[in-house]
Amino acid sequence: MSPRPAHVQPPEMVGRPGLVRPVRVDRAGMGGPTPKQARGRGWRRSSRGFYVPAHVDPDSPQQRVLEASVLVPEDGALTGWAALAWRGVRWVDGCDEGGHPRPVAVVTPGCRVRARPGIEVSHERLLRGERESHDGVVITGPLRSTAFEVRRAPSPLEAVRWLDLVLASDLISLKEMSAYADELTAWAGIDRLRWALRCADENVWSPAEVDLRLTWAVRMGLTDIVCNRPVFDLEGRHIGTPDVLDLQAGVVGEYDGELHLVGRQRAKDLRREGAFRRAGLEYVTMVASDRGDPSDFIRRTWEARTRARRTPVSERGWTLTPPPWWVPTNTVAERRALTDRQRRRFLRLRAG
């Protein structure tokens, strides 16, 4: 009597704990579960013909990407949020604004993959050099993946948010995306991509900052707005780095989430606000409820700008001109030029 095949356990991805690539059924029980084992509680079907151990988290964004990767045909690739999540872009969780999982997008010029629950198929053509293999998964490069999301974004705000958050990862720059957009002359959604490029910023540290900045820029029509630019006093001492700064009026805009409302962080924020005010800057705060209905935040901003204009530009006690020893990190190019040691030192405080 032959021994019963043991349950094979596919190895986790190297460098990616908890992630397991799907395997096919194997009657010998060597490369995958036997047919009987696949029907048992120890395995979960990830797609037709493929299985993963039942303990593997089906809701993990990167696991969802890995499970979809086995369906990609030879001429295709994963794109959009899935490719960006696989590259480790922060804040990309594979969910819509309501927290519901979005399908993984497979782009293939042919018709050898069909849509199914959790999988959508794009038949847009792939340009030369847009496919790449990253840790064993074939994905589109960051320019194509970002443009895919921006062009299909449900709103202009969402389009800019996608662009800002990938720019923050340093995988792309505004210059690179602008040049790429010039190649997509007649593609669906290209006008939304071009509009987003005009509104984007390379130095966003959190998704909430996008909402704050666009409330000022789009809803209020303010100009000369910058994100996370270090502010100094006239002796070259660093006062702080506000989320958003209205250069024209001299108003700091900050987003305060739950972390900022209690304890040491709240005390730190109050000291920081005081330092900005002593330098002649007005201060306005956006909170979570303002993101859904910004009307009161807009009113507070107009009031802050009225107060700020009482201080003549000649009497301002602040500047954006850094001292000679300061290492700037405001642009993608500047951050890419940092050494590994400098990145650990200068970028460690950026929001995760």
Helices and strands as residue ranges (DSSP letters): E 12-13, E 16-20, E 23-24, H 35-38, E 43-47, E 50-53, H 61-69, E 77-79, H 80-86, E 104-107, E 119-122, E 131-134, E 137-140, H 142-152, H 156-167, H 174-181, H 190-199, H 207-214, I 215-219, E 225-227, E 231-233, E 238-240, E 244-246, E 251-255, G 258-260, H 263-278, E 282-286, H 288-292, H 295-308, G 313-315, E 318-319, H 332-336, H 340-346
